[in-house]
Amino acid sequence: MKTLSPKQRLVAALDRQPLDHLPVTTHHLMRSYLDKHFPGQTADEFFAHFGLDPICWTVAHRPAPGSGAEFEPGHTPGFLEARRLTSATWRFEHEDVPGREYATVRHRIVTPRGTLSLELQSNEYTAWVSERLLKQKSDIDLIAEYAPQPLCDVDAINRCADAYGDTALIRGHINCFDLYGQPGCWQDACVLYGVEEMILATYDDPAWVHTFLGILRDRKVRYADSMRGARYDLIEHGGGDASSTVISPRVFDEFVAPYDRAVIAHARAAGQRVAYHTCGGMMPILERLAGLGANALETFTPPAMGGDLNLAEAKRRIGDQVCFIGGFDQNRFFTTSTPEETRAEVRRCFAEAGAGGGFILSPSDHFFEAKPELLHAFADEARRCTY
């Protein structure tokens, strides 16, 4: 078979079509890793250096016409973030909090009927929520009434697609909630309210949980509808708080699947391919995940990294329904193994999941450390896995 371009190779795998060799890439490329090992290098240069199939992550929002919303003045989008929308009834305030072990910023969202507050902390590697946005159940009413609706900036996405041509996969995600959110409906709710609190609420107040998830779903559906014409190659939905190592199949069936399936259906109707992200346990709910309607599933996390992956069994059960993305233990095979062991692990993954295509070899989520010689072994051996 003729040699494919990186975009052609990745798209062929997503569509479970014939391809030349095993696609090999990474999920998120962390700036802290580049700064430590390749200072001054761009993500594009990193992909080229190691011969990985490049991915360009890009997210761009715009306000709904006539909504009165506008971009927040002075806001510079962070990692995988779009410009935030503000309005006369949804106004942001931010202040640094001194004296903490980690850099801490307190954010407030001021509305006519109350103020929501969130605290975020960060270090050189990542950021996390140290105080949840929702303090009481009635806070969801403020979101429903006042939060501006983001839409996809199709023109901005298409400019990015034009710039890269066939050299990279253009990837984004369904809109996340302001300040710190994630694509999936259940996942976003867990970020805003707390995963333990959400699980308990499914027993104590399921009606409230359904109302909350419905508010988030409707915002995401409207965003998905607005993606029509955007030349993304793949968008992400879901999140690890919907994995079987966090919630039961019953909770997944009642509180995850109906809401995420609806968003995926609208994104697919808008012409988008969708990857459903589940960093954690997947094996007990594989068929449920495949039934959500996405084109691909990720991250197929190995047991050594907190998942429960059996790649060969997963391929046997659902390999004819979706593309697999991930499956690789980067904690070991990017840091402590020999190059020969890394190569052997690539071959094992290919033998278990590569048959017939529909498999993109990738670390199971992002990484913060990796020896360059092991990255070389990872990429080079994947290119030797030919069809």
Secondary structure, DSSP 8 states (H G I E B T S, - for coil): -----HHHHHHHHHTT---SB--B--S-B-HHHHHHHSTT--HHHHHHHHT---EEE---EEE-TTS--EE-TT----TT----EEBTTBEEEEEEETT-SSEEEEEEEEETTEEEEEEEEE-SS-EEEEE-S--STTHHHHHHHH---EEE-HHHHHHHHHHHTTSSEEEEES---SSS--SSHHHHHHHHH-HHHHHHHHHH-HHHHHHHHHHHHHHHHHHHHTTTT---SEEEEE-GGGSTTTS-HHHIIIIIHHHHHHHHHHHHHTT--EEEE--S--GGGHHHHHTT--SEEEE---GGGT----HHHHHHHHTTTSEEEEEE-HHHHTTTS-HHHHHHHHHHHHHHH-TTS-EEEEESS-BS---HHHHHHHHHHHHT-B-
